[in-house]
Amino acid sequence: MADSPLQLVSEKEEGPPALPHNIDAEAALLGALLIDNRLVDDVQRIIREEHFFEPTHGRIYDAIIRMVVDKNMVANPVTLKPIFEADEALKALGGVSYLVKITESGVALIGARDFAQQIYELAMLRALIGVGRDMVEKAVDTSEAVDPREQIEEAEIALYEVAEKDGESGSTKQFVRAAAESVEMARIAMNSGGGVSGYTTGFESLNRQLAGLHKSDLIILAARPGMGKTALATNIAFNAAQRHARDQEDGIEESIGAPVAFFSLEMSADQLATRILSEQSGISSEKLRKGAISQSEFRDLARAASDLESLPFYIDDTPGLTIAALRTRARRLKRQRGIGIIVVDYLQLLQGSTRTANQNRVQEISEISRGLKTLAKELEVPVLALSQLSRQVEQREDKKPQLSDLRESGSIEQDADIVLFIYREDYYHNFGEPGMITDKSTPEEIAKRSEWESKNQEIHGQAQVIVSKQRHGATGVVTLRFEPEFTKFSDLAFEDQRPQY
């Protein structure tokens, strides 16, 4: 009787394909390390024990590292013999004599680093296969309620972890490398001509105070409603993106600008775009919203929009993001768009990853601020997060914000590398405007009105950016000009920007 098609298929079926590996490269690398222990310094920056496909090779590698690095001893077949003499897995490979066998060829000494790099890359491929299998298993499992978007976010996190596990990186950095990076920062600041070692804010006075926005920093920009914190954040983000685009066109490799990811949890993308177009076209945002513009103004608007087409400025206006979802999206933008600055507007609108009955709002904000700081370090980008201030500011005679005014959690102050406050004296001054002078006004009323107008003329259109905390330098006050009709901040040429406290 002829075999059925099913039987024929069964006979030809094979098991799953072997995972990527190179046992010979692993053995050759171990042999090279046992011959010349000095190679350990180079190799341990690339691979770890878990990168070896053969578990016994991984344990031999770990024993070599511990003996050479931790104990400052020579690692060779003789010194390793007591450790592996009773090792059953090594016996399957030939016992202690296997350690001698892998040192017999000195050819591996020449390509030890290349062997290590290949072992690492093959380990990454195996990790990628593992992520893929997990994705498939979770996707086909419908036994419980599933959230596809949550699975996508989990998959992106897993893929990002595989992509970012660079063999050269690690939590421990030799001082000479850290010092070299510090010198490089100083060189960039010197060459920038403006003392900017990080990314530019677009404001000469603010750059002078902060030396720019630095990688891995969490910068908190806080103010009461109406002070212009979204406007300032948008201006900074736009300035950095525009500088990057301009430097790219000019062929400048070391730009102090950067592509920007702007997470707007309060305003929609079109509202943010309107603000930027208002600033660039010189048309008030109110006129743009109402459409009350002339043909010539519309041409200016179209020209400004055309100039901004290639701007590396990416807006995510998804409402109600969790800190976990924001980190996932930021990783994706870093990978796909190469973003160098992240802006979050604003911190209190983010949600914790898991909200439980036992978790109060203060704990949730603490989780969010820690998450933003972790994101800054993980992606090595500055994170500019906006924050609301508590109402106690309004209850004081002196309305200037203080660190204690940061709303809902002291962890914001603790996690932040820089804390900036915006204070506009004219905003509060307008609330105390006395009545207009009339024929019936008393001398006291006339004097009061005159005094108010004199003060108003002095402070009108000025905004103070108060640097209340800075890990890298002095605190102080920077005064900027603010044009509310265009939601635009700019430098004051005459202002003395020396630190005041």
C-alpha positions in Angstrom: 0.0 0.0 0.0 1.4 3.4 -1.0 2.2 5.8 1.7 -0.4 8.5 2.3 0.6 12.1 1.6 0.5 12.8 5.4 2.9 10.0 6.0 5.3 11.3 3.4 5.2 14.7 4.9 5.9 13.3 8.3 8.9 11.4 7.1 10.4 14.5 5.6 9.7 16.7 8.6 12.7 18.0 10.5 13.0 19.7 13.9 13.4 23.4 14.4 16.5 25.0 12.8 19.5 25.1 15.0 20.1 28.4 16.8 23.0 30.5 15.4 26.2 29.6 17.1 29.9 28.9 16.5 31.4 26.4 18.9 34.8 26.5 17.3 35.0 30.3 17.7 34.1 30.0 21.4 36.8 27.3 22.0 39.4 29.4 20.0 38.6 32.5 22.1 38.9 30.6 25.4 42.2 29.1 24.2 43.5 32.6 23.3 42.6 33.9 26.8 44.3 31.0 28.5 47.5 31.6 26.4 47.5 35.4 26.9 45.5 36.7 29.9 46.1 40.3 28.8 43.4 39.8 26.1 40.8 39.7 29.0 40.8 43.6 29.1 39.6 43.8 25.5 37.3 40.9 25.4 35.3 41.5 28.7 34.0 44.8 27.3 32.3 42.8 24.4 31.0 39.6 25.9 29.7 38.1 29.1 29.2 34.5 30.2 25.6 34.3 28.9 26.7 35.1 25.3 28.3 31.7 24.9 26.1 29.1 23.2 27.8 26.2 25.0 27.1 26.6 28.8 30.4 25.0 29.7 32.3 27.5 27.6 30.4 30.2 29.4 31.5 28.9 32.8 35.1 28.5 31.7 35.0 32.1 30.5 33.6 33.3 33.8 36.3 31.4 35.7 39.0 33.1 33.6 37.6 36.6 34.2 37.2 36.1 37.9 40.7 34.6 38.3 42.4 37.4 36.2 40.3 40.4 37.2 39.1 39.7 40.7 42.0 37.6 42.1 44.8 39.0 39.9 46.0 35.5 39.3 47.2 33.7 36.1 44.5 31.7 34.4 45.7 28.7 32.5 44.8 25.0 32.3 46.8 24.3 35.5 45.2 27.0 37.7 41.7 26.1 36.3 42.1 22.4 37.0 40.9 22.4 40.6 37.7 24.3 39.6 36.7 22.0 36.8 38.2 18.6 37.8 34.8 17.4 39.0 32.7 19.2 36.4 30.5 16.6 34.7 29.7 18.8 31.8 33.4 19.3 31.0 34.0 15.6 31.3 31.6 15.2 28.4 33.9 17.4 26.3 37.1 15.5 27.3 37.7 16.6 30.9 40.5 18.9 32.1 42.5 17.8 29.1 40.0 19.8 27.0 41.5 23.0 28.6 44.9 22.0 27.3 43.5 21.0 23.9 42.0 24.5 23.2 45.4 26.2 23.9 47.3 24.1 21.3 46.6 26.5 18.5 48.1 30.0 18.8 46.3 31.2 15.7 43.4 32.4 17.8 45.6 35.0 19.5 45.5 37.1 16.3 41.7 37.2 16.0 40.6 37.0 19.6 38.6 40.3 19.4 37.0 39.2 16.2 36.0 35.9 17.7 34.5 37.8 20.7 32.5 40.1 18.4 31.1 37.2 16.4 30.1 35.4 19.6 28.3 38.5 20.8 26.5 39.0 17.4 25.4 35.4 17.3 24.1 35.7 20.9 22.1 38.8 19.8 20.6 36.7 16.9 19.5 34.0 19.4 18.0 36.7 21.6 16.1 38.1 18.6 14.8 34.6 17.8 13.6 34.3 21.4 11.8 37.6 21.2 10.1 36.4 18.0 9.0 33.1 19.5 7.5 34.9 22.5 5.7 37.3 20.2 4.2 34.5 18.3 3.2 32.5 21.4 1.5 35.5 23.0 -0.2 36.5 19.8 -1.8 33.1 19.2 -2.9 32.6 22.8 -6.5 33.8 23.1 -7.3 31.9 26.2 -7.5 35.1 28.2 -8.4 38.7 27.5 -5.6 40.2 25.5 -4.7 43.8 24.6 -2.9 43.8 21.3 -1.5 47.3 21.8 0.0 46.2 25.1 1.5 43.2 23.4 3.0 45.5 20.7 4.5 47.8 23.4 6.0 44.7 25.2 7.4 43.5 21.9 9.0 46.9 21.2 10.5 47.0 24.6 12.0 43.5 24.2 13.4 44.4 20.7 14.8 47.6 22.0 16.6 45.8 24.8 18.1 43.4 22.3 19.2 46.3 20.0 20.7 48.4 22.8 22.6 45.6 24.6 25.8 46.9 23.1 28.8 44.7 24.0 30.9 47.8 24.5 28.7 49.4 27.1 28.1 48.7 30.7 27.3 50.2 34.0 31.0 50.5 34.9 33.1 52.9 32.9 36.9 53.3 33.3 37.8 56.8 34.5 40.0 57.5 31.5 37.0 57.0 29.2 34.8 59.2 31.4 37.5 61.9 31.5 37.9 61.7 27.7 34.1 62.3 27.3 34.4 65.3 29.6 37.2 66.8 27.6 35.2 66.2 24.4 32.3 68.1 26.0 34.6 71.0 26.7 36.0 71.0 23.2 32.5 71.1 21.7 31.6 74.0 24.0 34.8 75.8 23.0 34.1 75.3 19.3 30.5 76.3 19.5 31.5 79.9 20.1 28.7 80.3 22.7 29.9 78.0 25.5 27.3 75.4 24.7 28.5 71.8 25.6 25.0 70.3 25.2 22.2 71.1 22.8 21.2 74.7 22.3 18.1 76.2 23.8 18.2 78.9 21.1 18.5 81.6 23.8 22.0 83.0 24.2 21.4 84.1 27.8 19.9 80.8 28.8 22.7 78.9 27.1 25.2 81.0 29.0 23.6 80.0 32.3 23.1 76.3 31.5 25.7 75.6 28.8 22.8 74.0 26.9 20.7 70.9 27.5 22.9 68.0 28.4 22.5 64.3 27.6 21.0 62.1 30.4 19.7 65.2 32.2 16.1 65.6 33.5 15.2 69.3 33.2 12.0 70.4 35.0 10.3 73.6 33.6 7.6 74.6 36.1 5.2 77.5 36.3 1.7 78.5 37.3 -0.9 78.4 34.4 -0.6 81.4 32.1 3.1 82.0 32.7 4.1 80.5 29.2 5.8 77.3 30.1 4.4 75.5 27.0 5.5 78.4 24.9 9.0 78.4 26.2 9.3 74.6 25.9 8.0 74.8 22.3 10.5 77.6 21.5 13.4 75.6 22.9 12.3 72.5 21.0 11.9 74.4 17.8 15.2 76.2 18.1 17.1 72.9 18.7 15.4 71.2 15.7 15.9 74.2 13.4 19.6 74.4 14.4 20.0 70.7 13.6 18.3 71.1 10.2 20.4 74.1 9.3 23.7 72.4 10.3 22.7 69.4 8.3 22.3 71.5 5.2 25.6 73.2 5.8 27.4 69.9 6.3 28.3 70.5 9.9 28.7 67.2 11.7 28.9 68.3 15.3 25.6 70.2 15.5 24.5 71.7 18.8 20.9 71.2 17.6 19.0 67.9 17.6 15.8 66.2 16.3 13.1 66.6 18.9 10.2 64.4 20.1 7.5 66.5 21.7 4.9 64.5 23.8 1.9 66.9 24.1 -0.6 65.5 26.6 -2.5 68.8 26.9 -2.5 70.4 23.5 -3.2 68.8 20.1 -0.5 68.6 17.4 -2.3 71.3 15.3 -2.4 73.7 18.2 1.3 73.3 18.7 1.9 73.8 15.0 -0.3 76.9 15.1 2.0 78.3 17.9 5.1 77.7 15.9 3.6 79.1 12.7 2.5 82.2 14.6 6.0 82.8 15.9 7.7 82.2 12.5 5.2 84.2 10.4 4.7 87.1 12.8 1.0 86.6 12.8 -0.8 86.4 16.1 -2.1 83.0 17.0 -5.5 84.5 17.8 -5.8 85.8 14.2 -4.6 82.4 12.9 -7.3 80.6 14.9 -10.0 82.9 13.7 -8.8 83.0 10.1 -8.8 86.8 10.3 -5.7 87.3 8.0 -5.1 89.1 4.8 -3.8 87.7 1.6 -0.3 88.9 2.2 -0.4 87.4 5.7 -1.6 84.1 4.3 1.4 84.2 1.9 3.7 84.7 4.8 2.0 81.8 6.6 2.4 79.5 3.6 6.0 80.5 3.2 6.7 79.7 6.9 4.9 76.4 6.6 7.0 75.5 3.6 10.2 76.3 5.4 9.3 74.0 8.2 8.4 71.0 6.1 11.7 69.2 6.7 12.1 70.2 10.4 13.0 67.2 12.5 10.3 68.0 15.1 8.0 65.1 15.9 4.8 65.6 17.9 2.9 62.8 19.7 -0.4 64.2 21.1 -1.8 60.9 22.4 -3.7 61.7 25.6 -3.5 59.7 28.8 -0.1 58.1 28.1 1.4 55.9 30.9 5.1 56.4 31.7 5.7 52.9 30.3 4.0 53.8 27.0 5.8 57.1 26.7 9.2 55.3 27.2 8.2 52.8 24.5 7.3 55.5 22.0 10.5 57.5 22.9 12.7 54.4 22.2 11.0 53.9 18.9 11.6 57.5 17.9 15.2 57.3 19.0 15.7 54.2 16.9 13.8 55.4 13.8 14.3 59.2 13.8 17.5 59.6 15.9 15.9 62.1 18.3 18.2 64.0 20.6 15.8 65.8 22.9 12.5 64.8 24.5 9.9 67.3 25.7 6.9 66.2 27.9 4.0 68.6 28.3 3.2 68.0 31.1 4.3 65.7 33.8 1.1 65.6 35.9 -0.9 64.4 32.9 1.2 61.2 32.6 -0.1 58.1 34.4 1.8 55.5 36.4 2.3 52.1 34.8 0.0 50.4 37.3 -2.5 52.4 39.4 -3.8 50.5 42.4 -6.0 51.3 45.3 -3.0 51.4 47.6 -1.1 53.8 45.4 -1.7 57.5 46.0 -1.0 60.3 43.6 2.3 61.3 45.3 3.6 57.7 44.7 2.4 57.8 41.1 4.2 61.1 40.4 7.3 59.7 42.1 7.2 56.7 39.7 6.7 59.1 36.7 9.6 61.4 37.6 11.9 58.4 38.2 10.8 57.0 34.9 11.6 60.2 33.1 15.1 60.3 34.6 15.7 56.7 33.8 14.6 57.4 30.2 17.0 60.3 29.9 19.9 58.1 31.0 18.8 55.1 29.0 18.5 57.0 25.7 21.3 59.5 26.6 19.2 62.5 25.7 18.0 65.5 27.7 14.4 65.2 28.8 12.6 68.5 29.3 9.5 67.9 31.4 6.9 70.6 32.2 5.3 70.7 35.6 2.5 72.5 37.3 3.1 74.4 40.6 0.8 74.2 43.6 -1.7 77.0 44.3 0.2 78.1 47.4 2.2 80.4 45.1 -0.9 82.6 44.7 -1.4 82.8 48.4 2.0 84.5 49.0 2.7 88.2 48.7 5.9 87.3 46.8 4.7 85.2 43.8 8.2 84.0 42.7 8.1 80.2 42.6 10.3 78.1 45.0 11.3 74.5 44.9 8.8 73.7 47.6 6.0 74.8 45.2 6.6 71.8 42.9 3.3 70.0 42.9 2.4 66.7 44.5 5.9 65.2 45.0 9.3 66.1 46.4 10.7 63.4 44.2 10.4 65.8 41.2 13.0 68.1 42.8 15.1 65.1 43.8 15.2 63.4 40.4 15.7 66.6 38.4 19.2 67.7 37.4 17.9 71.2 36.6 14.8 73.0 37.8 13.6 76.1 36.0 10.7 78.4 37.0 9.0 81.0 34.8 7.9 84.2 36.6 6.2 87.1 34.8 5.8 90.0 37.1 3.6 91.9 34.6 1.1 89.0 34.8 0.4 89.6 38.5 0.9 93.4 38.1 -2.0 93.6 35.7 -4.4 92.2 38.4 -3.7 95.2 40.6 -4.4 97.8 37.8 -6.1 100.9 39.4 -8.9 102.7 37.6 -8.3 105.1 34.8 -7.8 108.8 35.7 -10.9 110.9 35.3 -11.9 114.5 36.2 -13.1 113.1 39.5 -9.9 111.3 40.4 -8.3 112.2 43.7 -4.6 113.1 43.9 -4.0 109.8 45.7 -5.7 107.9 42.8 -3.8 109.9 40.2 -0.5 109.1 42.0 -1.4 105.4 42.3 -2.3 105.2 38.6 0.9 107.0 37.6 3.0 104.7 39.8 1.3 101.6 38.3 1.9 102.8 34.7 5.6 103.5 35.5 6.1 100.1 36.9 4.1 98.5 34.1 6.3 100.2 31.5 9.4 98.9 33.3 8.3 95.2 33.5 6.0 94.8 30.5 6.9 91.9 28.2 9.6 90.6 30.5 9.8 87.0 31.8 12.3 85.7 34.4 13.6 82.1 34.0 14.7 81.2 37.5 17.3 78.5 37.7 16.6 77.1 41.2 18.6 73.9 40.9 21.5 73.0 38.6 23.8 70.0 39.3 26.4 71.3 36.8 26.7 74.9 37.7 25.4 78.0 39.5 21.8 78.9 40.0 20.6 82.3 38.8 18.0 84.4 37.0 17.8 84.9 33.2 15.4 87.6 31.9 13.8 87.0 28.5 11.3 89.0 26.4 7.9 87.4 26.0 5.4 88.3 23.3 2.1 86.6 24.3 0.4 87.3 21.0 3.0 85.2 19.2 3.7 82.9 22.2 7.3 83.8 21.6 10.3 84.2 23.9 13.5 86.0 22.9 16.7 87.3 24.4 17.0 90.8 26.0 20.2 92.3 24.6 20.7 94.6 27.6 20.2 92.1 30.4 23.1 91.3 32.7 22.8 87.6 33.0 25.3 87.0 35.8 24.1 84.5 38.5 22.2 86.3 41.2 21.9 83.6 43.9 
